[in-house]
Amino acid sequence: MRTPVKISAAAAAAMLALTSLTACGGGGSAATGGKDGKIKIMVGGLDKVIYLPARLTQQLGYFEDEGIHVTLLTEPAGVQATTSLVSGDVQGVVGFYDHTLDLQVKGKQVESVVQLAHAPGEVEVVSNKAAGDLTSAKDFKGKKLGVTGLGSSTDFLTKYLAVKNGVQTNEFTPVAVGAGQTFISAIQQGSIQGGMTTDPTVAQIVDKKLGKVLIDMRTPEGSKQALGGPYPSSSLYMNTDWVNSHKKEVQKLANALVKTLKWMSTHTAEQIAAKMPSDYAQGGKELYAQAIKDTLPMFTKDGVMPADGPATVERVLKAFNPNLKNATVDLKKTYTTEFVKKSG
């Protein structure tokens, strides 16, 4: 039976509350989970198109085809998903690769095992009210800009775009507004002038004529223009110790996700949308399909880390992150292609 596990944000929060009570330090359930074929993965926003391969893999039944039972949980921001991994509540995270670098300098060894995307899939939008004096990243000074969460990848990228364009990180205010309706409400109410978000939120903002796209990083070309190179983002990352002690399980996860990436590369946005839960299409089926179509270029077809991607991420993070600025990062320890190359 291939019925996907449906977990609401409230249920996910409740489950997290329970697991955080039983997890012990950095070990807990993550240290023992997986051997029985049951694996918990936290996603930094399950309904975000940038993380679509996780739910789509479940919808297509590919996890079960590999003989593993995967429970997908959701958190509104990647930084919270990372906390779940480090505390031992889950075995893996579908979130941005850049967290592996940030964690390494904090003494935590985490690696990307499947690289789902080679562009951020992120968009800086500006509200119609503020469009007159917010025309580029050079105008970030003095503005309140929405991010999913403080310390999240949207926060990282916003800070980089500011610094790159001559605005210091203390000259604007990042505001944690999540994604989806909470982000849209912040735009409507004027509590932010702009912000960084993803589809389907972007599509809804444009469709409702609440704002417009300022910087588009949904394609490799857009990523190169804004960040100077490919920016590997959405990935499945896991604690390196767990990967090394559960290679059989990790290989099965990689097989399933790579199969999905290949499936996506040979199907239309409409066909992909049709496989997803109907409640993901908040703005309607056509708008959701358009959101997927606009974001599809960000995904890899094989799960392999782009050769020059990690260096781009390191350069971006070092531009503004004091933890990384003078630290030595061993990029080879932040990802592995061992599993995806066997998935062929």
C-alpha positions as CSV (number, residue, x, y, z in Angstrom):
1,M,0.0,0.0,0.0
2,R,1.4,3.3,-1.0
3,T,-0.6,5.8,1.0
4,P,1.6,8.7,1.9
5,V,1.9,9.8,5.5
6,K,0.0,13.0,6.0
7,I,1.2,15.1,8.8
8,S,-0.1,18.6,9.5
9,A,2.1,21.4,10.9
10,A,0.3,21.1,14.2
11,A,0.8,17.3,14.3
12,A,4.5,17.7,13.3
13,A,4.9,20.2,16.2
14,A,3.3,17.8,18.6
15,M,5.5,15.0,17.5
16,L,8.6,17.1,17.8
17,A,7.6,18.1,21.3
18,L,7.3,14.4,22.2
19,T,10.6,13.4,20.5
20,S,12.5,16.3,22.0
21,L,11.4,15.1,25.5
22,T,12.8,11.6,24.8
23,A,15.9,12.5,22.8
24,C,19.1,12.5,24.7
25,G,21.6,15.1,23.7
26,G,22.9,14.4,20.2
27,G,22.2,10.7,20.2
28,G,18.6,9.8,20.9
29,S,16.4,8.2,18.3
30,A,18.7,9.2,15.4
31,A,21.4,7.0,16.7
32,T,19.2,3.9,16.6
33,G,16.6,4.7,13.9
34,G,16.9,3.4,10.4
35,K,17.9,-0.2,11.0
36,D,14.3,-1.3,11.1
37,G,13.6,0.5,7.8
38,K,11.8,3.4,9.6
39,I,13.4,6.8,8.9
40,K,12.2,10.3,10.0
41,I,13.1,13.2,7.7
42,M,12.4,16.8,8.6
43,V,11.7,19.1,5.7
44,G,12.1,22.9,5.9
45,G,8.6,23.5,4.6
46,L,7.0,20.4,3.1
47,D,4.7,22.3,0.7
48,K,7.5,24.5,-0.7
49,V,8.3,23.7,-4.3
50,I,12.0,23.9,-3.6
51,Y,11.6,20.8,-1.5
52,L,9.0,19.1,-3.7
53,P,11.2,16.0,-4.5
54,A,10.8,14.8,-0.9
55,R,7.0,14.5,-0.9
56,L,6.9,13.5,-4.6
57,T,9.1,10.5,-3.8
58,Q,6.6,9.5,-1.2
59,Q,3.6,10.1,-3.5
60,L,5.2,8.0,-6.3
61,G,5.9,5.1,-3.8
62,Y,9.6,5.1,-4.4
63,F,10.6,4.9,-0.7
64,E,8.4,1.9,-0.2
65,D,9.8,0.3,-3.4
66,E,13.2,0.5,-1.7
67,G,11.8,-1.2,1.4
68,I,12.0,1.8,3.7
69,H,9.2,3.5,5.6
70,V,9.9,7.3,5.6
71,T,8.0,9.7,7.7
72,L,8.2,13.3,6.5
73,L,7.8,16.0,9.1
74,T,7.7,19.7,8.4
75,E,9.1,22.9,9.9
76,P,8.6,26.3,8.4
77,A,12.3,27.2,8.2
78,G,15.4,25.2,7.4
79,V,17.2,26.4,10.5
80,Q,14.6,24.7,12.7
81,A,14.9,21.5,10.7
82,T,18.6,21.6,11.3
83,T,18.0,21.8,15.1
84,S,15.9,18.7,14.9
85,L,18.7,16.8,13.2
86,V,21.4,17.9,15.7
87,S,19.2,17.1,18.7
88,G,18.6,13.6,17.4
89,D,14.8,13.9,16.7
90,V,15.2,12.9,13.0
91,Q,17.7,10.9,10.9
92,G,17.8,13.4,8.0
93,V,16.8,16.9,6.8
94,V,15.7,18.1,3.4
95,G,17.0,21.6,3.5
96,F,19.7,23.8,2.2
97,Y,23.2,22.5,1.7
98,D,24.7,25.7,3.2
99,H,23.8,24.5,6.7
100,T,26.5,21.8,6.4
101,L,29.2,24.4,6.3
102,D,27.7,26.5,9.1
103,L,27.5,23.4,11.3
104,Q,31.0,22.2,10.5
105,V,32.5,25.4,12.0
106,K,30.3,24.8,15.1
107,G,31.8,21.3,15.5
108,K,29.0,19.3,14.0
109,Q,29.8,17.0,11.1
110,V,26.9,16.9,8.7
111,E,26.9,16.0,4.9
112,S,24.7,16.3,1.9
113,V,24.0,12.8,0.5
114,V,21.7,13.7,-2.3
115,Q,22.0,17.2,-3.9
116,L,18.5,17.9,-5.2
117,A,19.2,21.4,-6.6
118,H,22.0,23.5,-8.1
119,A,20.3,26.9,-7.7
120,P,18.6,28.4,-4.6
121,G,15.0,28.5,-6.0
122,E,14.7,31.7,-3.9
123,V,13.1,35.0,-5.0
124,E,13.5,38.4,-3.5
125,V,10.1,40.0,-3.9
126,V,9.1,43.7,-3.3
127,S,5.7,44.9,-2.3
128,N,3.9,47.2,-4.7
129,K,3.8,49.9,-2.0
130,A,7.6,49.8,-1.7
131,A,8.5,49.2,-5.3
132,G,9.3,52.9,-5.9
133,D,12.3,53.0,-3.6
134,L,13.3,49.3,-3.5
135,T,14.5,48.6,-7.0
136,S,17.6,46.5,-6.2
137,A,19.7,45.0,-3.4
138,K,21.4,48.4,-3.2
139,D,18.2,49.8,-1.7
140,F,18.1,47.3,1.2
141,K,19.4,49.9,3.6
142,G,16.7,50.9,6.2
143,K,14.3,48.3,5.0
144,K,12.5,45.5,6.8
145,L,12.9,42.4,4.7
146,G,11.1,39.1,5.3
147,V,13.0,35.8,5.7
148,T,11.6,32.4,6.7
149,G,13.6,32.4,10.0
150,L,16.7,34.1,11.5
151,G,19.7,32.0,10.7
152,S,17.8,30.3,7.8
153,S,19.1,30.1,4.2
154,T,16.8,33.0,3.2
155,D,18.5,35.0,5.9
156,F,22.0,34.0,4.7
157,L,21.2,34.9,1.1
158,T,19.6,38.2,2.0
159,K,22.7,39.2,4.0
160,Y,25.0,38.2,1.1
161,L,23.0,40.2,-1.5
162,A,23.1,43.2,0.9
163,V,26.9,43.0,1.5
164,K,27.6,42.4,-2.2
165,N,25.7,45.6,-3.0
166,G,27.3,47.8,-0.4
167,V,24.8,47.5,2.4
168,Q,26.0,46.2,5.8
169,T,24.1,43.6,7.6
170,N,23.2,46.0,10.5
171,E,21.8,48.5,8.1
172,F,18.5,46.6,7.4
173,T,16.2,44.5,9.5
174,P,15.5,40.8,8.7
175,V,12.1,39.8,9.9
176,A,11.1,36.2,10.4
177,V,7.8,35.7,8.7
178,G,7.9,32.1,7.6
179,A,6.4,31.3,4.2
180,G,3.0,31.0,2.5
181,Q,0.2,32.9,4.2
182,T,2.3,34.4,7.0
183,F,4.7,35.9,4.4
184,I,1.8,37.1,2.2
185,S,0.1,38.7,5.3
186,A,3.4,40.5,6.2
187,I,3.5,42.0,2.7
188,Q,-0.2,43.0,2.8
189,Q,0.1,44.6,6.2
190,G,3.3,46.5,5.3
191,S,5.3,45.0,8.2
192,I,7.9,44.2,5.5
193,Q,8.8,46.0,2.3
194,G,10.1,43.0,0.6
195,G,11.6,39.6,1.3
196,M,13.0,36.3,0.2
197,T,10.6,33.4,-0.4
198,T,9.9,30.5,-2.8
199,D,7.1,29.1,-4.8
200,P,4.2,28.7,-4.5
201,T,4.3,31.9,-2.3
202,V,5.9,33.9,-5.1
203,A,3.3,32.8,-7.6
204,Q,0.5,33.8,-5.2
205,I,2.0,37.3,-4.5
206,V,2.4,38.0,-8.2
207,D,-1.1,36.7,-9.0
208,K,-2.7,38.7,-6.2
209,K,-0.8,41.8,-7.5
210,L,0.7,42.4,-4.0
211,G,4.2,42.6,-5.2
212,K,6.7,41.7,-7.9
213,V,9.9,39.8,-8.5
214,L,13.1,41.8,-7.7
215,I,15.8,39.1,-7.8
216,D,15.1,35.7,-9.3
217,M,17.3,32.8,-8.3
218,R,15.1,29.9,-9.5
219,T,17.4,29.1,-12.4
220,P,21.1,28.3,-12.6
221,E,21.4,31.5,-14.8
222,G,19.7,33.6,-12.2
223,S,21.8,32.1,-9.4
224,K,25.0,32.9,-11.4
225,Q,23.9,36.5,-11.9
226,A,23.0,37.1,-8.3
227,L,25.6,34.9,-6.5
228,G,28.4,34.4,-9.0
229,G,28.0,30.7,-9.6
230,P,25.9,27.6,-9.1
231,Y,24.5,27.6,-5.6
232,P,23.6,24.0,-4.5
233,S,20.6,24.4,-2.2
234,S,17.9,21.8,-1.5
235,S,19.5,18.5,-0.4
236,L,19.1,15.5,1.9
237,Y,21.7,16.0,4.6
238,M,22.4,13.8,7.5
239,N,24.9,13.4,10.4
240,T,28.1,11.9,8.9
241,D,28.4,9.3,11.7
242,W,24.8,8.1,11.0
243,V,25.6,7.9,7.3
244,N,28.7,5.8,7.9
245,S,26.9,3.4,10.2
246,H,23.7,3.1,8.0
247,K,25.1,2.9,4.4
248,K,22.4,0.4,3.3
249,E,19.6,2.7,4.4
250,V,21.2,5.8,2.9
251,Q,21.7,4.0,-0.4
252,K,18.0,3.2,-0.4
253,L,17.1,6.9,0.3
254,A,19.4,8.0,-2.5
255,N,18.0,5.4,-5.0
256,A,14.5,6.7,-4.3
257,L,15.3,10.4,-4.5
258,V,17.4,10.1,-7.7
259,K,14.6,8.0,-9.3
260,T,12.3,11.0,-8.5
261,L,14.6,13.6,-10.0
262,K,14.8,11.6,-13.2
263,W,11.0,11.2,-13.2
264,M,10.7,15.0,-12.8
265,S,13.0,15.7,-15.7
266,T,10.8,13.7,-18.1
267,H,7.4,15.0,-17.0
268,T,5.6,18.3,-17.3
269,A,4.8,20.7,-14.4
270,E,1.1,19.8,-14.7
271,Q,1.9,16.1,-14.4
272,I,4.1,16.7,-11.4
273,A,1.4,18.9,-9.8
274,A,-1.2,16.2,-10.3
275,K,0.8,13.8,-8.2
276,M,1.1,16.2,-5.2
277,P,-1.5,16.5,-2.4
278,S,-4.4,18.7,-3.5
279,D,-4.0,21.0,-0.5
280,Y,-0.6,22.1,-1.7
281,A,-2.3,24.1,-4.5
282,Q,-3.4,26.9,-2.3
283,G,-3.8,29.4,-5.2
284,G,-5.5,26.8,-7.5
285,K,-4.2,24.0,-9.7
286,E,-3.1,26.2,-12.6
287,L,-1.2,28.6,-10.4
288,Y,0.5,25.7,-8.6
289,A,1.5,24.1,-11.8
290,Q,3.0,27.5,-12.9
291,A,4.9,27.7,-9.7
292,I,6.4,24.3,-10.3
293,K,7.2,25.2,-13.9
294,D,9.1,28.3,-12.8
295,T,11.1,26.4,-10.2
296,L,11.9,23.2,-12.1
297,P,15.2,24.6,-13.6
298,M,16.7,24.5,-10.1
299,F,16.7,20.8,-9.7
300,T,19.4,18.4,-10.7
301,K,18.6,15.2,-12.7
302,D,21.0,12.9,-10.9
303,G,21.4,14.1,-7.3
304,V,25.2,14.9,-7.9
305,M,26.8,17.9,-6.3
306,P,27.9,20.4,-9.0
307,A,31.7,20.5,-9.1
308,D,32.1,24.2,-8.4
309,G,29.0,24.5,-6.2
310,P,30.5,24.1,-2.7
311,A,33.1,26.8,-3.4
312,T,30.3,29.3,-4.3
313,V,28.4,28.5,-1.1
314,E,31.6,29.0,1.0
315,R,32.4,32.3,-0.7
316,V,28.8,33.6,-0.2
317,L,28.7,32.6,3.5
318,K,32.2,34.0,4.2
319,A,31.1,37.4,2.9
320,F,28.8,38.1,5.9
321,N,29.0,35.2,8.4
322,P,31.5,36.0,11.2
323,N,31.6,32.3,12.2
324,L,32.9,31.4,8.8
325,K,34.8,34.4,7.8
326,N,38.1,33.3,9.2
327,A,37.4,29.6,9.6
328,T,38.8,26.8,7.5
329,V,36.0,24.7,6.0
330,D,36.8,21.2,4.7
331,L,34.3,21.2,1.8
332,K,35.0,17.6,0.9
333,K,33.4,16.7,4.3
334,T,30.2,18.7,3.6
335,Y,28.9,16.3,0.9
336,T,29.3,12.9,-0.6
337,T,28.5,11.5,-4.1
338,E,29.1,7.9,-3.0
339,F,25.4,7.0,-2.9
340,V,24.0,8.9,-5.9
341,K,26.7,7.6,-8.2
342,K,25.6,4.1,-7.4
343,S,21.9,5.0,-8.0
344,G,22.6,5.4,-11.7
